[in-house]
Amino acid sequence: MKPGPAFADPAEHRTRPSRPKIISITILALVARQQIVMIHRVSQQANCRIRPQTLSRVETFVARRALILKSACCREQPQRDLIFDFGLHRGFDSEFYLSKGFRVVGLEAVPSICNGTRERLSRFEERFTAVNKALSDRAGELASFYSVPEKDDWGSLSKLAAEKGRYQSIEIVVPTTDLHELLDQYGTPYYIKCDLEGADVIFRDQLARDRRRPVFVSLEVNSEVDIDILAEAGYDRGQIVNQWMHPFTHVPNPPSEGSYHEARFTGETSGLFGLELPREKWSPLEAVKDRYLRWRALKAMDENLAPGWVDVHVCTAAVLGA
């Protein structure tokens, strides 16, 4: 695998819209201008006169609409230097991505945690954006969120998911957002990491409904249905990553994603992503689902034989050149 770009200037590495879309926009603008010229000719033949100011305004309107369409196209295409970190928490994953040269939009519902992480990662300046909202079924509302002081990475919109029968939670009210709103505001990222207690299914379902597709996606697997819906979303390759094994993981050098940054992963991190995951472990999603079901069965038999919890990482065969 070839080393990835260092992203010295992240703006230079954003994925450009595909040529067919640019050509379509250009044709649209040309056709509109031809229509303007035809209107002018017809008006002359009918001894009517259209004021130059009117034609100028129409031309300006057409040009602006073409720019808006072009901008929308750019935002639909994955931006090669952008990552969404859903489940920001203390920002350990975001710090890794930022240190590799990426821009990061992190989502964290608890105000005190979000503000603390924003301050801790302030050295990355405009490359890091912390969004203090909870991912929900509907954006622009207020929702109850359950924070667990003794285990503050377990916060959730679900009281049951937050407490897990072990801790007492504190109810707070937070603003909500959804995937559609975040994609509209920040553009389509290259990679989305999702680790939201009890809300991974919300993200999964919203991703399947939206036409915009990150190149890579990861989320914690709690059911084989998670893998089925990712397949419905258009992904056809994946691999299972056991989070419990992160302390034994080493960052590849030379890098395959961004620039090299030495890191030590723990159970509070999501680890490697994208092309830095072992290439030989990418498999068709049916095989990935089978592997997950075998792991789950072994865990049910004896948790010591299958410790931890697992994420699924997905992409397409085209990305891997398979």
N, C-alpha and C positions, 0 to 999 in steps of 0.2 A: 504494500500500500504506500502511496506517495504521502509525504508529510503534508499536513494541512497548512493553509496560509496563517501567517502570524498576526494578521489583522492590525497592523500598525496604524492604519486609518480605517476604522470599521466601515465608514460610509462607502469606501471603494469596493467593499466585498458584499454588498447587498445584491441579492439575486435580481436580475433585470427581468421585466416581463418578456414572455415569449414573443418571437418575431411575428407569428400569425396574429396575435392580439394587437400588436403595434400597427401592423399593416391594416387590420380591420378598422382601427381608429382613424388612421390616415385616410383610408378610402371614404369613411363616413364624412370626414371634414371636406374632402374634395367633392363628393357628391352634393353636399349641402351648398358649397360654393357654386357649383354648376347650376343648381336650382335657383340660386340668387340671380345668376347671370340670365337664366331663361326668363325669370320674372321680369327682369329689366327689359329684355327684348320684346316680350309680349306687351308690356306696357307701352313701348314705343310704337308697336304695330297698331295698338288700339288708341293711339293718340293720347295716352295717359302718361303722366310723368310721375315717377317715384323720386322723391327728394333724396339727394345724395346722403343726407344725414340718416335717413331711414335705412338705406342699404348698409351704411357703415355700422349702424347699431345691430342689424341682423348678423353681419359678418362677425362683429365682436362677440355676440351671443353664441354663434356657432363655434368660434375659436375657444371660448371659455368652456363650453360643453365638452369639446374634444379633450381639453386639458383635464377636466374632471374625470372623464372616462379613463384617460391614461393613468391618472393618479389612482383610481380604483383598481385598475389592472395591476399596478405596481404593488398595492397593498395585498392583493390576493396571492401573489407569488411569494414563496418562502424567502425571508430575508436571511441570508447565509450567516450573518453575525448576530442574530437575535435568538434568545432563549427565554421561554416562560418558565418560571419556577413556582408552580402551584403547591403551596405548603412551604412557604419561605422559612418560617420559624426563625431560628437565630442566624440564618443566612449562610450556613456552612456549604451547601451546594452552590449557592449563588457566588460565594467567594471563589470557589474553584472555577466556575465558568468565567467570571470576570477576570481572574488572574490569567486565564488562557486567551483573553482578548475579546470575549463576547460582550454584547450588551445584554442586560437582563431586566426583565419585568417580573418582580416577585409579588406573590399574593399572600397576605397574612391578615387574618381577621381581628386578632387581639391587638388593640391600640398600643399597649405598653410594649409588647414584643415587637410590633412593626416599627415603632419609633426608635427602639433600641437598636434594631438591626439596621435601620436607615442611617443612624448615627455611626454605627460600627463600620459600615461599608461606605462612608461618605468620601473616602479617599478616591473612590472610583468615579466620583462626580456624576456627570450627566449620563454615563453608561449604565447607571443603576437607578431603577425606578421601583419604589416600594408602594404597592397599592393596598391600602388598609380597608379591605372589604372581604366578604365571604362569598365563595362561589355558590350560587343557588339556582333554583329552577327559573327564577325571575329576577331581572336586574332592576335597580332603582327602588328597592323596597328596604324596610328595616326588618331584621329577623333576630330571634333569640339564638345566642351562641353560647355554648357551654365550655368554659375554660376550667382546666384542672391545675391548680397551683402546684401540686406535688409532681405532676407530669405534664408540663405545659406544652409538649408536642402532641398531646392527645386531644386538644380542643376540637370541637365539632358542632355542627348544627343539630346533631342528634345527641341527646342526653345519655342515651344508652351507649352509643359509640364512644363518647368521651369518658364515661366513668368505668365501663367494662366490668362492672360489679366489684371494683377494687378501690375506687376513690370517690370523694365528694366533689362535685363541680360547682362553679359559680356561674350564674346566668348573667350575661351581658347582652346588650342590644347593639347590633352592628349593621352597617349598610351592606347591600348585596350587589353582586354583579353576576354576569354569566360569560361564557366563552365568546358568544357572538359580539357582545359589547367590547370585550378586550381585544378581539381581532380587529374590530372596526377602529378602535382607538390607536392601537400600536402596530397593526399589521400582522401578517402571518409569520410566526417564528420558524426557525430551522428545526427546533426541538422543543417539546413540551415535556417537562417532568411533573407528574401529578402524584402527590402523596397527601391526600386530604382525608382525614379520618371520617369515614361515613359518607364522603362526598365524591369519591372516585367514580361512582356510578353516574352521578350527575354530569361530571366532565365527560365520561365515556359516551353517554347518550347525546350530549350536546355536540360532541365532535362528529358523531355519526350523522347528525342532522345538518351540519354546516358543510358547505361545498369546499371550504378552504382547508388545505391539508398540510400540516407540518411534515418535514421529511422524516423525522424520527419522533416517536412518542413513547413514554414509559409510564406505567401506573402499577400500583400494588394490586396483585391478583387475589380476589376473594372467591371467585367462581369461574368455571369454564365459560360462562356466559360473557364474561369480560373479553375473552379472546374471540368469541364468536362475533361480538359487536364490532370489535376492531377490524375483523375481517370484512364485515359489512361496510365499514368505513373506507375500504379500499386497500388496506395493508395486507400483504401476503407472506411476509417473512418476519420471524421473531426469534427471541431467545429468552429463556427464564434465567433470572439472576437472583441468587439467594443473598439477601441483604446481610445475613449473619456472617457471610464469608468475606465481607469487605476489609477487615483488618489484614487479610492475606493478599489483597489486591495491590498491584503496583501500576503506576501510571506509565504508559509506554513512552519511550524516548528513542528515536524521534517521534513526535506526535502525529496523529492522524486527524485531530480536531484542534484547530486554533494553534496556539503556541504551547510549548512545554511548560508545565508547572508541577513541581513536586508536591504531592499531597499524601496524607495518611487518612484513609477512610475509616469511619466508625459506624456503629449502628444508627447514628443520627444523620447519616449521609446516604445519598443514592448512588454514589460511585461513578464509574465510567459510563459513557454514553456514546451513541452514534458509531462511527467507524473505529473508535478505540476499544470497543468490545471485541472479544475473540471472533475473528471472521469465521472460523470453522464451526462455531456454535449457532450461526444463523440457520434456521430451518423453516420449511413451510409451516404455516400456522396450525394445520391439522396435527403435525408432529409435535409442535410446541404444546398444543392442548393435551395431547396424550402424555407428554412428559410431566405436565403440571398435575394431571389426574393421578399419575403414578406417585409423584412426590406427596400429594395430599393423602393418598391411601397409606403410604409408608408412615407419614406423620401421625395419622390416626392410629396406626398399629403400635408405634413406639416413637414418641417425640424426640428421643435421644438420637434416633437414626436419621431424622429429618428436622433438624433444629431451625429456628428462625422463621422468616417469612420471605415471600418472593415477589419480585416485580417482573412484569413482562415488558420487553422493549420490542417495538415493531417498526418496520419500514417496508419498502417494496423491493422485489427482485431487481428492478431496474436500477435502483440506487446502489445496490451491491454489485451490479454488473453480472448478475447470475443468469 
